[in-house]
């Protein structure tokens, strides 16, 4: 089971929070969604915030499953986020985003992205 919770902040004020859950038998669907979003990014098409969250989360989940250390995951995830933030509609509405990810019985990872 994958559990993703993301929160959007502007000037320390929480603008939005949402959660996504993916059961083990739906992970292939999650991968397909990631691939579609990745193609949109490659083609420099606009994506929405939830698509960016899914895109970043997919990469983080791979790192978690590969037992990549937290600092490296945080650094690489933030670089990926900054590289792709221009694809997001209405990005200027927020300054910080956190993504909390729990994969199966592994410890929760909280990744913070800043613009």
Secondary structure, 3 states (H helix, E strand, C coil): CEEEEEEEEECCEEEEEEEEEECHHHHHHHHHHHHHHHHHHHCCCCECHHHHHHHHHHHHHHHHHCCCCHHHHHHHHHHHHHHHHHHECCHHHCCEEEEEEEECCCCCEEEEEEC
